[in-house]
Structures are given as structure tokens and as C-alpha cells.
Amino acid sequence: MNKNILNAFIVGSFAMGLASCSENSWNDHYLDGFEGGANYEKPVEGTYTITADNYSAISSLMQNQAVSDEEIAAAKAIKSNLYFDKHGIYNAQVALPAFFATATFPYYYSPVGSTVDVTYQEADAVPAELSALKGAKAYTVSAADYAKVWGSETAFIRSFAPDATAAANLPSLLADAFADAEDGTFAVVTYNNATQNPMFGLPAEVPASADLYEAQEFKAGKYLLFADGIVANIIDPALADGKYSYFNTTEVSVSGNSISGFSLENNIFVFTETGTPGIYYMGDDLGHYYYGAEKYNNFYISSVKGETDDYKWTVTKNEDGKWSITNVLAQKCVEYSANYSTWGEYNDARGVKPILYVTNEEASTPTEIPLYTPTSTTENAVYCFNGGKWAVAAGVVALNPADYTAMGFSNNSLSDPEIYLPIYLRGKLPYAQEGAEEFVVYNGNKADLFVFDGSDWTLNNNGLETVVGRFERKSDGWKFVKYIGKAIFNEFNEAEIMRDRSYLFVVGDICAQPIEKGKNYGYLYTSPVSANDGQIIEKSDANAFTFASAYEDEEAGTTTAAPEGQFLLRDSNGRYMYMSGTFNSANVSNKPTIADGQIASQYLWRAKSNGDGTWSVENVGNDKGMAYSANYSSFGFYDNPEANGVAAALYMLAD
């Protein structure tokens, strides 16, 4: 038990015995120096995040309650999954109160009325593949792998090609990399691929070579900075003083402790003494000096040797044989970043520190090297291990760098997947049949499941997500109150609409979206939703429409009310919808038209129940009613809405 809690409990018990004293008099007279502990009579508000150890403890608690084999399996799953099944036997609303009743929970002693916002993982019938893909192994084909594929340490390219395909070689590379893989394991593989073959042969001239610098202590001199099959290039000497650049790279060949294929002009870095032991200048053989900056990760060039700390570097050898070349001012190390294929200076381990080589003056024996290296592109693929072998995962596609670029994203990072991935799948799988399912891997090992309904791909994860649930201490224990940080919409079944509340317009598994930002008219396109037991949970109220009873003009300081039973239809972007002329599409404006203290009728709306769970939403100005048209996959406004589409059900945003 927590010592403070125990002390407070003992003190509280002691105080209760002092019936003749005032509420706090015992503190002043009996416990000298006591400044008060937690008040266990006053409700508290707190937060808590469920940990891996908590899931394990909760699993044990539920196993103690379980009777049937199904219940035991459900209880054990909490520990192995590290999440709660929303529709399972032991969902969060059942399992967490049992945990809250143990002394492990920090709010164990909290009195009735206390609330705690608890963060935990919750799944809604998540497909097994999604959980497996979330734990997929990441593998990037290395220079050593390509050398193995091409059968030479010098005559190879860092890419697959028609003569050495990814399909033929990746299974064996993965088998070597993940020798202990179990059936059902996924791996997201990143590799280079060329559509043409390279040409190999002897170089026209004997290449320069360099040997590994194996000394433990660094000395001023000329060095090559090597990492992962490449060496750093000096900055273009044509750049003017004060200009900046990253160090570009040159691919080299590795043989034992020697490298070749570099240029004595482009790849040699010169370190000179500053006069302070262990502190050096770093530059090139052309009389330039390189300095760093605290704010940026690139290097600056100067033909003048500066005396400030940004020009100075320390060089020390690490236990793994690599060297830390650290800028004295910025305290950043020179590292090679595979993500950017350049060298920069970083204050974290995002890159690889260099191994140092010194040039070998003796002539080396010529070896076969690439004479022609075709252009390659970086690609991703998802492999699965089953039956003792690795193979391309069926029903799974992975975004390639070119796909991110085509969608307008950089750094292989996609946002709004529910918008972009259906478009991607339509192009990727143009002949998909209704009912087809495809898992899409993106942003590393993020995965989503999409289902094809014959015309559109729809996100259908039944999602595993991090949620925040509010629990309240009642007289009979802890009870779930509501989700926090979510927009929860409940099916609206009242006889009359409620004004100044927000609603979703829902037909089946879609809801209406506001007219796109930047446009002032259009149809209402759709977004997928999932209703469960009369409730829809969204990440936000972005697709909600408010039935506003009045327009408030903040600048003028006036409020103009809509007539009783009518309302303004305001979208989540703060724009007001209205109808114009005979068009079946709607218009939006930042404020309604008001004349003589009255809101123009084209901005006013009314709604009435159809008695079947749907609602007629009509414009007062032209009597056109809202309906979803399957032919156009959008909501429009029609003189005869019943003949043109389907009326929407209303889901109201909960308080």
C-alpha cells in the first residue's frame, strides 16, 4: 500500500475518534508538523493510463471470475492483446471496474462522486491480420544483401534488376534475417528496383583505395568518412563563403578492410589542429573549412578559418569502431542518414556515425565494378511467413514512395487515409469485384482494411484505437460514463427536432459531408460511418450540421432569430446553407441574408419525422427536400425527394 495513503488512512481513523474536537483541531494539537494529506471524503478528478502490467493484472482478475472455456479464453486475450474487445465478454466497461477495486489503482480510496479519465486500447472486432500487420517486422535490403544477390563484393549495384529480381531473392534474404519467424508473421520490406540490367567490367584506371583507420587515438590528417557502402563528398568548392549544404555521397566497393571507387578530389576530408588538444578544424584539400550551426543540420563552407566554436570539432572513437565527429558549439555529430541519402550533423541517433579510412598509396589490383548503373526506384512490399517460407502477402498492398508523392505527400507520410487510399485502390485494383477486401500498409507499419462495395472502397477496420473513457465512483462501484475526446452521436427518435444541437445526416453506412472548403455551392458528398446499437462514434464533429435557432452578428452585436419551428443550417466550418433558384445543389455563405430584421427564407429550414426513423429536411424558401441519391453518391435537394433518393436519419451529437 502506498505509504502516504496508509498514513492518511491511519490519521483519518485517529481523527474520527476525537469526536469532541473540531474538524481539524486534532491536526493542530496532536500531529505537530502535519500539513494534511489527501481528502478522501471529497470527490476527486483524475487521469490514468492502463499499462501493459495492468492488462496482465486485469486478465488475471477476469480469469478468476471466468467459468466457461469461452470466458477463460476471453480473459486470457486481454493479456496477450493488450486491448479490450468492445463487444467481448470482458470489455472495458466490465473489466476496468474490477481493476479499480484493487489497491493497485491509485484512486482506489476515492469517494463516491469521483471521476477518472482512463486511457486504454479498445478494439471493435479487429481482423487478426490488422493486429499482425501492426507488429510487422521492418526490413531494408542492405548493401551487403545486394552484394550477395549479385555474387560479388565489387560488381554489384544497390538494386534488384531483371537479372536479379526481388521476387527471386527476397524470400531467402528474409529467411536469413528472421530465422526464428513464426507462421503468420508479416514483414514490410523496402528495396530498390531497376527496370534495366547493369553492366559490369574492369575500370579504365586503377581506382584509389583506402584502408581502415584502426588506431584508437585520432590525429590530424586526411580521412574518408564511410558508412553503409558509401563515403561522404566534400561540399562543392564553387560555393561562396557562408553557403550551406549537406555532404552528398559516393558509392564505394568494400573488400576486407579496404575500400575503393572513391575520388581523391571529392571524398577526402582534412582535419587540422586548432592549438587546443583534441580540438580540430574540419575541411577539404582545397583550403576550405566546414562549420556547423545549432539550429540546422547542414554544414557551412568558408575559405577563412574561424576561431569560434562553430568551426571546431572533437573526434573520438566509439566502442563499435565508429567515430563521433562532434561540433563543439552545436554538440551535433556527423552522421549518414539513409532516409535522405546525405550526411548531416544531428544531436540524436537518426543516422550512422562514420568509420574512418585513410588512403592507401600502394596500387591495388583492379576488380570488376559497375560500368553502367541503371536508374532505380525505392519500393515497398509486404511478405508473410507461412508453411516454413516467406512469400508475398496475399490481399495486402504497401504504398511506395512514388505513391506518396503522387498524392502530394512527402517523407513517406500520409494523412487522411480514408480519403486518399480509396482513390489509390481504384487505380491499383481497377478490376476488383464487389466484396473484395484489401489491407493497405502505409506510414511504416500502419495498416487499414478496405472493402469494395462494387463502386467504392470503404475503410472497414472496426478499429483498434486508443480511447479515453470517463469512469465515476458510484455507491456500488465504478461505472463507465462516456468517452472523452470523441464525437458521439446518438440516433435521434424524438417527435420534434431540437434546435441549437448538431446532427449527422445518415443513410445506411454513410453520412453527408459539408460542402468542400473553398467552394460556395455543391452537392453534399459522403463519408463512411458505422452505427452500433443506435450510436455513431466519430473522431470529430467535422460532418455535423447545427440546427441554429438564431444568427448572431458579433460585429454588429445583434441576434436575429429564426421563426419558431424553423432553423438555420450551419455546417462545421461555420457557413450557412441556403437554396438558390431551381438548382438541386445547395449554397453556403458565411452569414445569412437579413432584411428588415428577418432572415431570408432561402436560409431557413424545417424538419419533420417521417415515422420510419428518417426525417424530411426542407428549405423554407423553395420547399426542396434533402435526399441521398445512390446514382450520384451524394445528397441533393429535390422538388420530389422521395422520387430522387432516400431520406436521412438523424444522429444528434451527445453533450
Number of C-alpha atoms within 10 A of each C-alpha: 9 10 8 11 16 11 13 17 17 11 17 14 11 11 18 12 10 13 9 9 12 10 11 11 13 19 16 11 10 10 12 9 9 10 8 11 13 13 14 17 12 11 14 18 12 14 15 14 12 16 13 15 11 18 25 18 16 26 24 18 18 23 18 11 11 17 10 10 9 10 17 19 14 21 27 18 18 25 19 12 15 19 21 27 21 18 12 15 18 23 18 22 16 17 19 24 18 15 21 19 14 14 12 13 13 15 21 15 18 21 19 18 16 20 23 21 21 19 18 20 20 21 21 15 14 17 15 9 17 21 13 17 24 15 14 23 18 13 16 12 17 16 19 15 16 22 18 14 22 18 11 15 19 20 19 24 27 22 28 28 19 12 12 16 15 18 11 12 15 22 18 15 18 21 15 10 11 16 8 8 19 14 13 17 18 26 26 21 20 17 20 20 21 20 14 14 17 20 14 16 13 13 14 8 7 14 18 17 24 23 20 18 18 14 10 12 10 16 13 16 13 19 21 28 24 25 23 16 16 24 30 26 23 25 23 13 15 6 13 12 15 12 11 20 17 20 23 20 22 17 18 20 24 19 11 9 11 17 26 23 20 23 15 14 12 20 24 25 24 21 22 16 16 16 8 8 8 15 21 23 25 24 24 23 16 13 12 20 26 26 26 28 19 16 7 13 20 19 21 21 25 20 15 11 18 14 10 10 16 19 25 26 29 19 19 16 18 12 8 7 16 17 23 20 21 22 28 21 16 21 17 22 27 26 28 30 18 13 10 12 13 21 28 23 27 22 16 9 11 12 21 19 23 25 22 23 22 20 19 15 10 9 10 14 8 14 15 15 21 17 14 12 16 16 13 17 14 13 16 21 19 25 25 25 21 15 10 10 15 22 19 17 18 11 12 20 20 21 21 19 18 15 16 18 14 11 13 9 14 13 11 16 13 18 10 7 14 16 12 13 22 19 14 18 18 15 10 11 11 9 9 17 12 13 12 14 19 21 22 24 24 22 15 17 21 14 22 23 22 22 18 20 14 12 11 15 24 21 23 20 18 14 16 19 12 12 17 21 21 19 25 24 23 13 10 7 14 25 17 19 15 15 17 14 12 16 18 20 23 19 21 21 17 9 10 11 20 18 16 16 16 24 24 27 25 24 20 12 12 21 25 24 22 21 23 14 10 6 10 14 18 18 21 21 18 20 17 16 20 16 16 10 7 11 17 19 17 15 9 12 18 14 20 25 28 22 23 22 21 17 19 14 12 8 6 7 7 11 12 14 17 20 14 9 14 23 27 30 23 25 22 17 15 14 21 23 26 25 24 14 9 11 13 18 20 19 20 24 16 12 15 20 15 13 8 6 11 12 20 16 19 20 27 26 27 19 19 14 17 13 9 8 14 19 23 20 21 22 26 20 16 18 17 22 23 29 26 28 17 11 8 11 15 21 28 24 27 22 15 13 20 14 10 17 20 19 23 24 23 23 23 25 22 15 8
